[in-house]
């Protein structure tokens, strides 16, 4: 919590107004890293870091549900000491309680709203002024209308700002404009504070100014230059299986079959990128690869993909790697 945000929350509490804080990470601490070899402790079944949850005193994988109980103190690779770093909604809730012991704090994330109807009940209690501060993930950004919320804080936005995928800036702009719009919805003026390591980033500044037109002009120029939607279709073909080498070979073979079929229609506009590992390479002991295809998503292209899927099946490659086609992809699989 920056000093600027801390002071703003304190002024809001003194004025008997409410505050919403957005932090797009649940859990307590997000990374366990070895002080010696610098390895990050990852899920044994997925290629993602384990996340520490203080309430249950466990490390959890947010993708397959694997647990480490109790959390290890030493690196499994070299035996060095593990240092727990990063922060999630649980850590933010704890820090708020220390800074403002008199404040009533509500945490809204997948963990706190797991029970039936918990989401609606907690929001109703916030609307009834049973809480002063609400800290949560993206679920606090959209569709909420509380007349006494006059301060919004955005924490940890950089992980989304520098994420993969051509829609990353669009996602950040949309999220910030939505959550900032939760503040000052009645007669009292609203304020917003965005915490970032890149305060001069034009996307953040345009979102803070709610300047939709300027953001559109900037983003559409990038999309045109890089040939991304809406200037082309984006099809992602994903491959998944238990053995990485077989998945990689199956993806490469599909790419070759696609190229052979496409060569018969030289006037068909097509760019094939990959195959490459998925954005998360392994989930629940299943390896994932993808082909990204920039195309004109019309009947001819869909027929081409259908024909290639038939050839892929004839070679019995689905036994090596299952295949899924996303004809309207964001590039993430």
C-alpha positions in Angstrom: 0.0 0.0 0.0 1.6 3.3 -1.1 1.6 6.3 1.2 -0.7 8.1 -1.2 -3.2 5.3 -1.1 -2.9 4.9 2.6 -3.6 8.6 3.2 -6.5 8.6 0.8 -8.1 5.5 2.6 -7.6 7.2 6.0 -9.4 10.4 4.8 -12.2 8.3 3.3 -12.7 6.5 6.6 -12.8 9.7 8.5 -15.5 11.0 6.1 -17.5 7.7 6.7 -17.2 6.8 3.0 -16.4 3.4 1.5 -13.4 2.2 -0.5 -12.9 -0.5 -3.2 -9.5 -1.9 -3.9 -8.8 -4.1 -6.9 -6.0 -6.7 -6.8 -6.1 -9.3 -9.5 -4.3 -12.0 -7.5 -5.9 -14.2 -4.8 -3.9 -15.9 -2.1 -1.4 -14.6 0.4 2.0 -14.7 -1.3 2.4 -15.6 -4.9 6.0 -16.9 -5.3 8.4 -19.1 -3.3 11.9 -18.6 -4.6 15.2 -20.2 -3.5 17.7 -17.8 -2.2 20.6 -19.9 -3.5 19.7 -21.3 -6.9 16.8 -18.8 -7.6 14.5 -21.6 -8.7 10.8 -20.8 -8.2 8.7 -23.5 -6.5 6.3 -24.8 -9.1 3.4 -27.2 -9.0 4.6 -30.8 -9.7 1.7 -31.2 -12.2 1.7 -27.8 -13.8 4.2 -25.3 -15.1 3.0 -22.5 -12.8 4.2 -21.3 -9.3 2.5 -22.6 -6.2 0.6 -19.9 -4.2 0.7 -19.6 -0.4 -2.7 -19.3 1.3 -2.3 -18.2 4.9 -5.7 -19.1 6.2 -5.2 -22.8 5.4 -1.4 -22.6 5.7 -1.0 -24.5 2.4 0.6 -24.0 -0.9 -2.0 -24.4 -3.6 -2.0 -24.7 -7.4 -4.7 -22.5 -8.9 -4.9 -24.7 -12.0 -5.1 -28.3 -10.9 -5.8 -27.9 -7.1 -2.6 -29.7 -5.9 -1.5 -28.8 -2.4 1.7 -28.7 -0.3 0.9 -29.0 3.4 2.8 -27.8 5.2 4.6 -25.3 2.9 8.3 -26.4 2.5 11.0 -24.2 4.0 13.8 -25.5 1.8 14.3 -25.8 -2.0 13.6 -29.3 -3.3 16.2 -28.7 -6.0 19.3 -27.7 -3.9 18.2 -27.5 -0.3 18.6 -23.8 0.0 16.2 -21.6 1.9 12.9 -20.6 0.3 11.9 -17.0 0.4 8.2 -16.3 0.0 7.4 -13.1 -2.0 4.6 -11.4 -3.8 1.2 -10.6 -2.5 -2.4 -11.5 -3.1 -5.8 -10.5 -1.7 -5.2 -12.3 1.6 -2.0 -10.4 2.1 -3.7 -7.1 1.2 -6.5 -7.8 3.7 -3.9 -8.4 6.4 -2.0 -5.2 5.6 -5.2 -3.2 5.6 -6.1 -4.6 9.0 -2.7 -3.5 10.4 -2.9 0.0 8.9 -6.6 0.6 9.8 -7.4 -1.5 12.8 -10.8 0.3 13.2 -11.9 -0.4 9.6 -14.2 -3.3 8.7 -12.7 -5.1 5.7 -14.3 -7.4 3.2 -12.3 -9.7 1.0 -14.0 -10.7 -2.3 -12.2 -13.5 -4.2 -12.8 -17.1 -5.3 -11.9 -18.4 -1.8 -14.2 -16.1 0.2 -17.2 -16.5 -2.2 -17.0 -20.3 -2.6 -20.1 -21.0 -0.6 -23.5 -20.9 -2.3 -24.9 -17.3 -2.7 -21.8 -16.0 -0.8 -21.1 -13.4 -3.5 -24.5 -11.8 -3.4 -24.7 -11.9 0.4 -21.3 -10.2 0.9 -22.1 -7.5 -1.6 -25.5 -6.9 0.2 -23.7 -6.5 3.5 -21.2 -4.0 1.9 -24.2 -2.1 0.5 -25.7 -2.0 4.0 -22.4 -0.4 5.3 -21.4 -3.4 7.3 -17.9 -2.9 5.8 -15.7 0.1 5.1 -13.2 -1.3 2.6 -13.7 -4.0 0.0 -10.6 -5.6 -1.5 -11.0 -8.2 -4.2 -10.2 -9.6 -7.7 -11.9 -8.7 -10.9 -15.3 -9.5 -9.4 -15.2 -6.1 -7.7 -14.7 -4.2 -11.0 -17.9 -4.7 -12.9 -21.5 -3.8 -12.4 -21.4 -2.6 -8.8 -23.2 0.6 -7.7 -22.6 1.8 -4.2 -23.4 5.5 -3.7 -21.0 5.9 -0.7 -17.9 4.5 -2.6 -15.8 7.6 -3.2 -12.3 6.0 -3.5 -11.0 3.2 -5.8 -7.5 1.8 -5.6 -5.9 -0.4 -8.3 -3.1 -2.6 -7.0 -0.7 -4.8 -9.0 -2.0 -3.9 -12.4 1.4 -4.5 -14.0 1.0 -8.3 -14.2 -1.9 -7.7 -16.7 -0.3 -4.8 -18.4 2.7 -6.9 -19.4 0.8 -10.1 -20.1 0.9 -12.2 -23.3 -1.8 -11.9 -25.9 -2.7 -9.1 -28.3 -5.7 -8.1 -26.1 -3.5 -7.3 -23.0 -3.8 -3.5 -23.3 -7.5 -3.8 -24.1 -8.1 -5.9 -21.0 -6.2 -3.4 -18.8 -8.0 -0.4 -20.2 -11.4 -2.1 -19.8 -10.7 -3.3 -16.2 -9.4 0.1 -15.0 -12.2 2.1 -16.6 -14.7 -0.3 -15.1 -13.3 -0.2 -11.6 -12.6 3.5 -11.6 -16.3 3.9 -12.6 -17.3 2.4 -9.3 -16.2 5.6 -7.5 -18.3 8.7 -7.2 -21.5 7.3 -8.6 -23.7 9.6 -6.4 -23.5 13.2 -5.4 -20.1 13.1 -3.8 -17.0 13.3 -6.1 -15.0 10.1 -6.7 -11.2 9.5 -6.7 -9.0 6.8 -8.0 -5.4 5.8 -7.4 -3.6 3.4 -9.7 -0.4 1.9 -8.4 2.1 0.9 -11.1 5.9 0.7 -11.8 5.2 2.4 -15.2 3.2 5.6 -14.4 3.9 7.1 -17.8 2.3 4.1 -19.7 -0.1 5.6 -22.2 -2.7 2.8 -21.7 -2.9 3.6 -17.9 -3.1 7.3 -18.5 -5.8 7.0 -21.1 -7.8 4.6 -18.8 -7.4 7.0 -15.9 -8.7 9.8 -18.1 -11.6 7.5 -19.4 -10.5 8.5 -22.9 -12.0 5.8 -25.0 -11.5 7.5 -28.4 -7.8 8.1 -27.9 -7.3 4.6 -26.7 -9.1 3.2 -29.7 -7.0 5.2 -32.1 -3.8 4.0 -30.5 -4.8 0.4 -30.2 -6.2 0.1 -33.7 -3.0 1.4 -35.2 -1.0 -1.4 -33.3 -3.5 -4.0 -34.5 -3.1 -2.9 -38.1 0.7 -2.8 -37.9 0.9 -6.3 -36.3 -1.9 -7.8 -38.4 -4.3 -8.7 -35.5 -8.1 -8.7 -35.3 -10.1 -7.0 -36.6 -7.7 -6.9 -39.6 -7.6 -10.7 -39.8 -9.1 -13.8 -38.2 -7.1 -15.5 -35.4 -7.4 -19.3 -35.2 -5.6 -21.2 -32.5 -5.3 -25.0 -32.8 -4.3 -26.6 -29.5 -2.7 -30.0 -28.9 -2.6 -31.8 -25.6 -1.1 -35.1 -24.3 0.9 -36.8 -21.6 4.2 -36.9 -23.4 5.8 -33.6 -24.4 7.8 -34.9 -27.3 4.8 -36.7 -28.8 2.6 -33.5 -28.5 5.3 -31.4 -30.1 5.7 -33.9 -33.0 1.9 -34.1 -33.5 1.6 -30.3 -33.6 4.5 -30.1 -36.1 2.8 -32.8 -38.3 -0.5 -31.0 -38.3 1.3 -27.9 -39.4 2.9 -29.8 -42.2 -0.4 -31.3 -43.3 -2.0 -27.8 -43.2 0.8 -26.5 -45.4 0.3 -29.2 -47.9 -3.4 -28.6 -48.1 -3.0 -24.8 -48.3 -0.4 -25.1 -51.1 -3.3 -26.3 -53.4 -5.0 -22.9 -52.9 -2.2 -20.3 -53.3 -4.6 -17.4 -53.3 -5.8 -18.3 -49.7 -4.4 -15.7 -47.3 -2.7 -17.5 -44.4 0.1 -17.0 -41.9 1.0 -20.0 -39.6 2.9 -19.3 -36.4 4.4 -22.1 -34.4 4.0 -24.7 -33.2 5.0 -23.3 -29.8 4.3 -24.4 -26.2 1.0 -23.1 -24.8 1.1 -20.0 -22.6 1.0 -22.5 -19.7 3.0 -25.4 -21.1 1.7 -28.1 -18.6 -1.5 -28.4 -16.6 -2.3 -31.4 -14.5 0.4 -33.5 -16.1 -0.8 -32.7 -19.6 1.5 -30.9 -22.1 0.1 -28.3 -24.3 1.2 -26.9 -27.7 -0.5 -24.6 -30.2 -0.5 -23.3 -33.7 -1.6 -19.7 -34.2 -3.1 -19.0 -37.6 -3.8 -15.5 -39.0 -6.4 -16.0 -41.7 -9.5 -14.8 -43.4 -12.0 -16.8 -41.4 -14.4 -17.7 -44.1 -15.8 -21.0 -45.5 -12.7 -21.8 -47.5 -10.5 -21.6 -44.4 -12.8 -23.6 -42.3 -13.0 -26.3 -45.0 -9.1 -26.3 -45.0 -9.0 -26.9 -41.3 -11.7 -29.6 -41.5 -9.7 -31.4 -44.2 -6.5 -31.2 -42.2 -8.2 -32.6 -39.1 -9.4 -35.5 -41.3 -5.8 -36.3 -42.4 -4.5 -35.9 -38.8 -7.1 -38.5 -37.7 -6.2 -40.8 -40.6 -2.6 -40.9 -39.3 -3.9 -41.9 -35.8 -2.2 -38.8 -34.3 -5.1 -38.1 -31.9 -3.7 -41.1 -29.8 -0.5 -39.0 -29.4 -2.2 -35.6 -28.8 -5.8 -34.6 -28.7 -6.6 -31.5 -30.8 -9.0 -28.6 -30.2 -9.8 -25.7 -32.7 -10.7 -22.2 -31.5 -11.7 -20.3 -34.7 -12.2 -17.0 -32.8 -9.2 -17.0 -30.4 -7.5 -14.3 -28.3 -4.3 -16.2 -28.9 -4.3 -17.9 -25.5 -4.5 -21.6 -25.0 
